[in-house]
Amino acid sequence: MDAFYAAIEQRDSPSLRGKPVVVGADPKGGRGRGVVSTCSYEAREYGIHSAMPISKAYRKCQHAVYLPVNMKKYVRESRILFKTLEQFTPDIEPVSIDEAFLDITSSHHLFGTPEETCLKIKAAIKDNTGLTASLGMAPNKMTAKIASDLEKPDGLVVVDQENLLDFLHRLPVEKLWGVGQKTQEAFKRIGVHTIGDLARQDPQPFIRKYGKAGEHAWKLANGIDPREVKVEDSVKSVSNEHTFDQDETQLKVILDILMYLSEKVSRRLRKRGLQGRTVTLKIRFSDFKTYTRAETLDRATNFVEDIYACVAQQVNKFQPERKPVRLLGIRVSHLQNQEAQPSLFDDNAQWDNQKERLHKAMDIIKDKFGEKAIKRR
């Protein structure tokens, strides 16, 4: 989708159309924390882009309209989007809330040629959401992804098998998946500036120098990408993060935020009927160095006490009172469906049943009166 969050806000508020719109953290007059989630194309003309620190975005364009993230609204629109895509093929691999791979090999004949099918997808998205999307069609996923980005907004780029290499080889090497800033600089030191330059490298010495990552990049540069569209219905993990308004060193405040995040993750797991075995702490310091620490439990859980105990133990090892903390996050993964009730042969069954009833009662109260209706002390 084209500038998804910002486009939704401009659609819903006509006064925002044609103006630079930035969706993300509060800039607080240039002192704000956090980052840009997305921005309109008018804002991009000022050099603003996703994941940019919000303070930097504010310096680039103070007169932009800065809006908070309204995730409930965006998720609602995303559901409409994916229901629209399902009209054209069941073979859909979601990449994010507003992006997906579609395999139309077995279904395009219902709508015309492959290119006509793409045009109909774009039209259906526009009709159902009032928003524009950019599509790339190609023989493989990597090339389709590149093509979808080339003529934004409202673009359609079609790459046939016959012109696949011609299309790829003229593009900058950083267009390839996995070629970040450091890799790009390393490649340019050996004269690799375009995808074509990479494709023409002698593979054996190149792979010896750059290993498996180099082999993968070389294959992509030569149009070799056998990855299929993966149809995946299951949730992989549940997570929440918090960015402090000011770098934090007080352990009590840090632990309070970890409890708050543990409660949010715990509640989301129960709403989905899920439990997880691996609990991961994410911590980012004032110098933007970021670390993760994971613990795998003996049994799957969605209890807030279990989640909090893991992350509280991990955060203490970092001694945050000695180094200011910028961001905290919690992720629970290795998920499974929640058991209806613990095993009768489980020594903890009675206690788990009591905790389960307590958590469900708290969920009911929060559903009725809001998240702040009950707080732990």
C-alpha positions in Angstrom: 0.0 0.0 0.0 1.1 3.6 -0.6 2.0 5.4 2.7 -0.7 3.3 4.3 -1.2 5.0 7.7 -0.9 8.5 6.3 -3.1 7.8 3.3 -5.8 6.6 5.7 -5.6 9.8 7.7 -5.7 11.9 4.5 -8.7 9.9 3.2 -10.6 10.4 6.5 -9.7 14.1 6.8 -9.9 15.9 3.5 -8.2 19.0 5.0 -5.0 16.9 5.2 -4.8 16.1 1.5 -1.9 17.7 -0.2 -0.2 18.4 3.1 2.9 16.7 4.6 1.5 14.2 7.2 3.7 12.3 9.6 2.3 9.4 11.6 4.3 8.3 14.6 5.5 9.6 18.0 4.8 13.0 19.3 7.6 15.4 18.1 7.2 17.6 21.2 8.7 20.6 19.4 11.8 18.6 18.3 12.4 17.0 21.7 10.2 14.0 21.1 11.3 10.4 21.4 10.3 7.6 19.1 10.2 7.3 15.4 8.2 8.0 12.2 5.8 5.1 11.5 5.0 6.4 8.0 4.5 9.6 6.2 2.7 11.0 3.2 4.5 11.6 -0.1 4.3 15.3 0.5 6.4 14.8 3.7 8.8 12.6 1.8 9.7 15.5 -0.3 11.4 17.0 2.8 13.5 13.9 3.3 11.3 12.3 5.9 11.0 8.5 5.9 9.8 5.6 8.0 11.8 4.7 11.1 13.5 8.2 11.1 13.7 9.6 14.7 10.7 11.9 15.1 12.9 14.7 16.4 14.9 14.7 13.1 11.6 14.6 11.1 10.5 17.7 13.0 13.7 19.5 12.2 13.2 18.8 8.5 9.6 19.9 8.4 8.1 21.7 11.4 4.9 22.7 9.6 4.0 19.1 8.8 0.9 17.6 10.5 2.0 15.2 13.2 -0.5 12.5 14.1 -0.4 9.6 16.6 -0.6 6.0 15.5 -4.2 4.8 15.4 -3.6 1.1 15.2 -7.2 0.0 15.7 -8.2 2.0 12.6 -5.2 0.7 10.5 -5.9 -2.9 11.5 -9.5 -2.5 10.5 -8.4 -1.2 7.0 -5.9 -4.0 6.8 -8.6 -6.6 7.2 -10.6 -5.0 4.4 -7.4 -5.1 2.3 -6.7 -8.7 2.8 -10.4 -9.7 2.3 -10.1 -7.9 -1.1 -6.9 -9.8 -2.0 -8.6 -13.1 -1.1 -11.1 -12.5 -4.0 -8.2 -13.1 -6.4 -6.2 -16.0 -4.9 -6.0 -18.1 -1.8 -2.2 -18.1 -2.1 -1.3 -15.0 0.0 1.7 -14.5 2.2 1.3 -11.5 4.4 4.5 -9.5 4.9 3.1 -6.7 7.1 -0.2 -5.0 7.9 -0.2 -3.4 4.4 2.0 -5.7 2.2 1.7 -9.2 0.9 2.9 -11.6 -1.8 0.2 -13.2 -4.0 0.7 -16.2 -6.3 -1.8 -15.8 -9.1 -0.5 -18.7 -11.2 -3.6 -20.9 -10.7 -6.2 -18.1 -10.5 -5.5 -15.4 -13.0 -7.4 -17.1 -15.8 -10.6 -16.2 -13.9 -9.9 -12.5 -14.4 -8.0 -12.4 -17.7 -4.3 -12.1 -18.3 -1.9 -11.8 -15.4 -1.5 -8.1 -16.1 -5.3 -7.6 -16.3 -5.6 -9.4 -13.0 -3.1 -7.0 -11.4 -5.1 -4.0 -12.7 -8.3 -5.5 -11.3 -6.6 -6.0 -7.9 -5.6 -2.4 -7.8 -9.1 -1.3 -8.8 -10.8 -3.5 -6.2 -8.5 -2.1 -3.5 -9.3 1.4 -4.5 -13.1 0.6 -4.5 -13.1 -1.1 -1.2 -10.7 1.2 0.8 -10.5 4.4 -1.1 -6.7 3.9 -1.1 -4.1 3.2 -3.7 -1.6 0.3 -3.9 1.5 -0.3 -6.0 2.0 -3.7 -7.5 5.0 -5.5 -9.0 4.5 -8.7 -11.0 7.5 -10.9 -11.8 8.5 -14.6 -12.0 9.9 -14.6 -8.5 9.3 -12.9 -5.1 12.4 -10.8 -4.9 11.9 -9.2 -8.3 8.2 -8.6 -7.7 9.1 -6.8 -4.4 11.6 -4.6 -6.2 9.1 -3.9 -9.0 6.4 -2.9 -6.6 8.6 -0.1 -5.2 9.7 1.5 -8.5 6.6 3.5 -9.5 5.0 4.5 -6.2 2.4 5.7 -5.6 -0.4 3.9 -7.6 2.1 2.0 -9.7 2.2 -1.2 -11.6 5.5 -2.7 -13.0 5.4 -6.0 -14.9 8.6 -8.0 -15.4 8.4 -11.0 -17.7 10.8 -13.9 -17.6 12.3 -12.8 -20.9 13.4 -9.4 -19.6 14.1 -10.4 -16.0 17.8 -10.0 -16.1 17.7 -6.8 -18.2 15.3 -5.4 -15.6 17.5 -6.4 -12.6 21.0 -5.6 -13.9 20.5 -1.9 -14.5 19.3 -1.3 -10.9 21.6 -0.2 -7.9 22.9 -3.2 -5.9 21.1 -1.9 -2.8 17.8 -2.8 -4.3 18.5 -6.4 -3.5 17.1 -7.9 -0.3 19.7 -8.1 2.4 22.1 -5.5 0.9 22.2 -2.8 3.6 24.5 0.2 4.0 27.6 -1.8 5.2 27.2 -4.5 2.5 26.7 -1.8 -0.1 29.9 0.0 0.9 31.8 -3.3 0.9 30.5 -4.2 -2.6 31.4 -0.7 -4.0 35.0 -1.2 -2.8 35.3 -4.0 -5.2 33.5 -2.2 -8.1 30.0 -3.6 -7.6 27.6 -0.7 -8.0 24.7 -2.3 -9.8 22.9 -5.7 -9.6 24.5 -6.4 -13.0 28.0 -5.8 -11.6 27.2 -8.4 -8.9 25.8 -10.9 -11.3 29.0 -10.8 -13.4 31.3 -11.6 -10.4 33.1 -14.9 -10.6 31.0 -16.9 -8.2 33.6 -19.1 -6.5 36.0 -16.4 -5.2 33.0 -14.2 -4.4 31.4 -16.9 -2.3 34.6 -17.7 -0.6 34.9 -14.0 0.4 31.3 -13.3 1.5 30.1 -16.8 2.5 26.5 -17.9 2.3 25.2 -14.4 2.3 27.4 -13.7 -0.7 26.1 -16.8 -2.5 22.5 -15.8 -1.8 23.1 -12.2 -3.1 24.9 -13.6 -6.2 21.9 -15.9 -7.0 19.4 -13.1 -6.6 21.4 -10.9 -8.9 21.2 -13.6 -11.5 17.4 -13.9 -11.1 17.6 -17.1 -9.1 15.0 -17.0 -6.3 13.1 -20.3 -5.8 11.2 -19.2 -2.7 7.5 -19.9 -2.9 4.6 -17.8 -1.6 4.1 -19.2 1.9 0.5 -19.4 3.0 0.7 -19.0 6.8 -2.3 -18.6 9.1 -0.6 -19.0 12.5 0.7 -16.1 14.6 4.4 -16.4 15.2 4.7 -14.2 18.3 3.0 -11.5 20.4 4.9 -8.4 21.5 4.7 -4.9 22.8 7.3 -2.1 23.2 7.6 1.2 25.1 9.8 4.2 24.3 10.6 6.5 27.2 10.0 10.2 26.8 13.4 10.7 28.6 16.2 8.1 29.0 15.4 6.2 32.2 17.8 5.0 34.9 15.5 4.3 37.8 15.1 0.6 38.2 11.6 0.9 39.8 10.3 2.8 36.8 11.9 0.3 34.4 10.3 -2.6 36.3 6.9 -0.8 36.3 7.0 -0.5 32.5 8.0 -4.2 32.2 5.0 -5.1 34.3 2.8 -2.9 32.1 4.2 -4.6 28.9 3.8 -8.0 30.5 0.2 -7.3 31.2 -0.5 -6.2 27.6 1.3 -9.2 26.1 -0.5 -11.6 28.5 -3.9 -10.1 27.7 -3.3 -10.3 23.9 -2.2 -13.9 24.2 -5.4 -14.9 26.1 -7.6 -13.0 23.6 -6.1 -15.2 20.8 -6.3 -18.3 22.9 -2.5 -18.8 22.8 0.3 -19.6 25.2 4.1 -19.3 24.5 7.2 -20.9 25.8 9.9 -18.4 24.9 9.9 -14.9 26.5 12.3 -12.3 25.0 13.4 -9.0 26.5 14.4 -6.2 24.2 16.3 -3.3 25.7 17.7 -0.2 23.9 20.1 2.2 25.6 20.6 5.9 25.1 23.4 5.2 22.6 20.9 3.2 20.5 22.7 0.0 21.2 20.0 -2.7 21.3 20.1 -6.1 23.0 17.7 -9.1 23.2 17.7 -11.8 25.8 15.4 -14.8 25.6 14.4 -17.5 28.1 12.5 -20.7 27.1 10.2 -22.0 29.9 9.5 -25.6 30.7 5.8 -25.0 30.0 3.9 -22.7 27.8 2.2 -19.8 29.6 0.1 -16.6 29.1 0.2 -15.6 32.7 1.5 -12.1 33.4 3.5 -13.3 36.5 5.5 -15.8 34.4 6.3 -13.3 31.6 7.3 -10.6 34.1 9.5 -12.9 36.1 11.5 -13.7 33.0 12.1 -10.1 31.8 12.7 -8.7 35.3 15.4 -11.2 35.9 17.0 -10.4 32.5 16.9 -6.6 32.9 18.6 -6.7 36.2 21.7 -8.2 34.5 22.1 -5.1 32.4 22.3 -2.8 35.5 20.2 -0.1 33.9 20.8 2.3 36.7 24.3 2.7 35.3 23.3 3.3 31.6 20.1 5.2 30.6 17.4 3.1 28.9 15.6 4.4 25.8 13.3 1.5 24.9 11.9 -1.7 26.4 10.1 -4.5 24.7 8.7 -8.0 25.4 8.0 -10.7 22.9 6.5 -14.2 23.6 7.0 -16.8 20.9 7.0 -20.6 20.3 3.2 -20.3 20.6 0.6 -23.0 20.9 -3.1 -23.1 21.4 -4.1 -22.6 25.0 -5.1 -25.8 26.8 -8.7 -26.0 27.9 -7.5 -26.9 31.4 -4.2 -28.2 32.9 -3.6 -31.9 33.1 -5.1 -33.7 36.2 -1.7 -35.2 36.7 0.1 -31.9 36.8 1.1 -30.9 40.3 0.4 -27.3 39.5 -3.0 -27.9 38.1 -5.0 -26.5 41.0 -2.9 -23.3 41.2 -3.0 -22.8 37.4 -6.8 -23.2 37.5 -7.0 -20.5 40.2 -4.7 -18.2 38.2 -6.6 -18.8 35.0 -9.9 -17.8 36.7 -8.3 -14.7 38.2 -6.9 -13.6 34.8 -10.2 -14.2 33.1 -12.0 -12.1 35.7 -9.5 -9.3 35.3 -9.9 -9.5 31.5 -13.7 -9.1 31.9 -13.3 -6.0 34.1 -10.8 -4.4 31.7 -13.1 -5.2 28.7 -15.9 -3.4 30.4 -14.1 -0.5 32.2 -10.9 0.0 30.3 -7.2 -1.0 30.7 -6.7 1.2 33.7 -9.5 -0.3 35.7 -7.2 -2.7 37.5 -3.5 -2.0 38.4 -1.0 -4.2 40.1 0.9 -2.8 43.1 
